[in-house]
């Protein structure tokens, strides 16, 4: 378990994190992946579900959006009772949901990791018309760390997909200018020869790189990484340490799962 690092945790304290995201019936992404990442770092996970999806490793067949008032009730119930140390926000299905999340998190001294889930790896768009504008207006300014992949960054900026590291840096800086405290642009969809992520913020640019893990089991990688970052922030780690530990953990899980066959499509990145 990664949660035993004394540099990031206070002895005798139970770290708690909240994930606000969609549910994946296939168990590989969304709330399910988030809770797996929290557990891996010894963090107790609480949840507020934004939508229920019918999906498996082959794709998404149906989405049922949780009413905004029910989402609000879930968030309020968790924050009223638990000493939440960090929040991860994933799938936001409508502008109304974005506004409610922002309203309930504004003014709280909580690190927020925002993973802008706008399209699944399977290709189906997640979110209604107007969601993108609301996400940018209400949630980006609250984010401690925005964690888009390359396609999501292109959508947020209304531009082309970054193909070089220089273009990644340019897009990370452009996203930072939209209001989040930092941006971690994930390069997993790129072709740079290694897994390169770019962190942009007030302190400039930092590069995180690791060996490329060649595996077909990639479902939920973005959810798992952003939640692992949130888990480490809840434990008291710095953002840089949180990112580094999250990347190392995810790479080890991808390596361990290369030979697994769960489902007929892209299997879960973190199956256990």
C-alpha positions in Angstrom: 0.0 0.0 0.0 1.3 3.5 -0.9 -0.5 5.2 2.0 2.2 4.5 4.5 4.5 7.4 3.5 5.0 9.4 6.7 6.0 12.5 4.8 2.5 12.9 3.5 0.3 11.8 6.5 -0.3 12.8 10.0 0.0 9.9 12.5 -3.4 8.8 13.9 -5.4 10.8 11.3 -7.6 9.1 8.7 -7.4 10.8 5.4 -10.7 11.2 3.6 -11.4 12.2 0.0 -14.7 12.9 -1.9 -15.2 12.0 -5.5 -18.0 13.7 -7.5 -18.3 11.7 -10.7 -20.3 9.2 -12.7 -20.8 5.5 -12.0 -19.4 2.9 -14.4 -21.3 -0.4 -14.5 -18.3 -2.1 -16.0 -16.2 -1.1 -12.9 -13.3 0.3 -14.7 -13.8 4.1 -14.6 -15.7 6.8 -12.8 -16.6 6.3 -9.2 -15.4 2.7 -9.2 -11.9 3.7 -10.4 -11.8 6.6 -8.0 -12.5 4.5 -5.0 -9.9 1.9 -6.0 -7.3 4.7 -6.2 -8.3 6.1 -2.8 -7.9 2.7 -1.3 -4.5 2.2 -2.8 -3.2 5.1 -0.9 -5.0 4.3 2.4 -7.6 7.1 1.9 -11.2 6.6 2.9 -13.5 7.4 0.0 -16.8 9.2 -0.1 -18.9 9.7 -3.2 -21.5 12.0 -4.9 -22.7 10.4 -8.1 -23.6 12.7 -11.0 -24.8 10.1 -13.4 -25.3 6.3 -13.8 -23.9 4.8 -17.0 -24.6 1.5 -18.6 -21.2 0.6 -20.0 -18.6 -2.2 -20.3 -15.2 -2.5 -21.9 -16.7 -2.1 -25.4 -18.6 1.2 -24.8 -21.4 3.1 -23.2 -25.0 2.2 -24.1 -27.0 4.4 -21.8 -26.6 7.3 -19.4 -29.1 8.3 -16.6 -28.3 11.7 -15.1 -28.9 12.1 -11.4 -31.1 15.1 -10.7 -29.1 18.2 -9.6 -31.0 18.4 -6.3 -29.9 14.8 -5.5 -26.3 15.5 -6.4 -26.5 18.5 -4.0 -27.9 16.4 -1.2 -25.1 13.9 -1.6 -22.4 16.5 -1.5 -24.0 18.3 1.5 -24.4 15.0 3.4 -20.7 14.1 3.0 -19.4 17.6 3.8 -21.6 17.9 6.9 -20.2 14.8 8.6 -16.7 14.0 7.2 -13.4 15.8 7.4 -12.8 15.8 3.7 -9.2 16.5 2.8 -9.5 16.7 -1.0 -12.1 16.5 -3.7 -11.9 14.9 -7.2 -14.5 16.1 -9.7 -15.1 13.9 -12.8 -18.1 13.6 -15.1 -20.3 16.7 -15.0 -23.4 16.0 -17.1 -25.0 19.4 -17.4 -24.5 23.1 -16.8 -26.8 22.9 -13.8 -24.7 20.2 -12.2 -21.6 22.4 -12.7 -23.2 25.3 -11.0 -24.3 23.2 -8.0 -20.9 21.7 -7.6 -19.3 25.1 -7.7 -21.8 26.6 -5.3 -21.2 23.9 -2.7 -17.4 23.9 -3.0 -16.8 27.6 -3.2 -15.2 29.1 0.0 -14.0 25.7 1.3 -10.3 25.3 1.9 -10.2 22.1 0.0 -7.8 21.0 -2.8 -9.9 20.2 -5.9 -8.7 18.0 -8.7 -10.8 18.6 -11.8 -10.7 15.9 -14.4 -12.8 17.3 -17.3 -14.5 14.1 -18.6 -16.0 15.3 -21.9 -15.6 12.1 -23.9 -14.9 8.6 -22.9 -12.1 6.5 -24.5 -15.0 4.6 -26.1 -15.9 7.8 -28.1 -19.3 8.8 -26.6 -19.6 12.4 -25.6 -20.3 12.8 -21.8 -22.2 16.0 -21.0 -25.1 18.0 -22.4 -25.0 21.2 -24.6 -23.8 24.1 -22.5 -21.8 21.9 -20.1 -18.4 23.0 -21.5 -19.1 26.7 -21.0 -20.4 26.1 -17.5 -17.4 23.9 -16.7 -15.0 26.7 -17.8 -17.0 29.5 -16.1 -17.8 27.8 -12.7 -15.4 24.9 -12.1 -12.0 25.8 -13.7 -11.5 28.8 -11.4 -12.0 26.5 -8.3 -9.6 23.8 -9.5 -6.3 23.3 -7.6 -5.3 21.1 -10.5 -7.0 20.6 -13.8 -6.1 17.3 -15.4 -7.2 17.1 -19.1 -5.8 14.6 -21.5 -4.8 15.8 -25.0 -8.3 15.4 -26.6 -10.0 17.2 -23.6 -7.4 20.0 -23.8 -8.2 20.5 -27.5 -11.9 20.6 -26.7 -11.5 23.1 -23.9 -9.3 25.4 -26.0 -11.3 24.9 -29.2 -8.2 24.0 -31.1 -6.2 21.1 -32.6 -4.7 18.1 -30.7 -1.2 18.8 -29.4 1.3 16.6 -31.3 4.6 17.8 -29.8 5.9 18.5 -26.4 6.2 22.2 -27.3 2.5 22.2 -28.3 1.6 20.5 -25.0 3.4 23.3 -23.1 1.7 25.9 -25.1 -1.7 24.3 -24.4 -1.0 23.8 -20.7 -0.2 27.5 -20.4 -3.3 28.5 -22.3 -5.5 26.3 -20.0 -3.7 27.8 -16.9 -4.8 31.2 -18.2 -8.4 30.1 -17.9 -8.3 30.2 -14.1 -7.2 26.9 -12.4 -4.3 27.1 -10.0 -2.4 24.5 -12.0 -2.9 22.4 -15.1 -1.5 18.8 -15.5 -1.8 18.1 -19.3 -1.6 14.3 -19.6 0.2 13.1 -22.7 -1.0 9.5 -22.7 -2.8 10.0 -26.0 0.4 11.3 -27.7 3.2 9.7 -29.5 6.3 11.1 -27.9 8.1 7.8 -27.2 7.5 8.1 -23.4 4.6 9.0 -21.1 5.0 12.8 -20.7 2.8 15.0 -18.6 3.2 18.8 -18.4 2.4 20.8 -15.2 1.8 24.5 -15.7 1.2 27.0 -13.0 2.5 30.2 -11.3 5.9 28.5 -10.9 6.3 27.9 -14.6 6.5 24.5 -16.3 7.4 21.1 -14.8 7.8 18.0 -16.8 6.8 14.5 -15.5 8.0 11.6 -17.7 8.0 7.9 -17.4 8.3 4.7 -19.5 5.5 4.0 -21.9 3.5 1.0 -20.7 2.2 -0.9 -23.8 -1.1 -2.5 -22.8 -4.6 -2.9 -24.1 -6.0 -2.4 -20.6 -6.4 1.4 -20.5 -10.0 1.9 -19.4 -10.2 4.4 -16.5 -6.6 5.6 -16.6 -7.6 9.3 -16.4 -10.0 8.7 -13.5 -7.4 6.6 -11.6 -4.6 9.2 -12.0 -6.7 12.2 -11.0 -8.1 10.3 -8.0 -4.7 9.2 -6.9 -3.5 12.8 -7.0 -6.5 13.8 -4.9 -5.8 10.9 -2.5 -2.3 12.1 -1.9 -3.4 15.7 -1.5 -5.9 14.5 1.2 -2.9 12.8 2.9 -1.1 16.2 3.0 1.3 15.7 0.2 2.4 18.6 -2.0 1.0 18.7 -5.5 4.3 17.8 -7.1 4.7 14.8 -4.8 1.0 13.8 -5.3 1.5 13.8 -9.1 4.8 11.8 -8.9 3.4 9.2 -6.6 0.2 8.9 -8.6 2.1 8.4 -11.8 4.4 5.8 -10.3 1.4 3.9 -8.8 -0.6 4.0 -12.1 2.4 2.8 -14.1 2.9 -0.1 -11.7 -0.8 -1.1 -12.0 -0.7 -0.9 -15.8 2.4 -3.1 -15.9 0.8 -5.6 -13.5 -2.3 -5.8 -15.6 -0.8 -6.3 -19.1 -1.8 -9.9 -19.3 -5.2 -9.6 -17.8 -8.3 -10.2 -19.9 -11.4 -8.6 -18.3 -14.1 -8.0 -20.9 -13.9 -8.0 -24.7 -12.6 -4.5 -25.2 -10.2 -2.1 -23.4 -9.9 -3.6 -20.0 -9.7 -1.7 -16.7 -6.4 0.0 -16.0 -6.7 -0.7 -12.2 -8.7 -3.9 -11.9 -7.8 -4.6 -8.2 
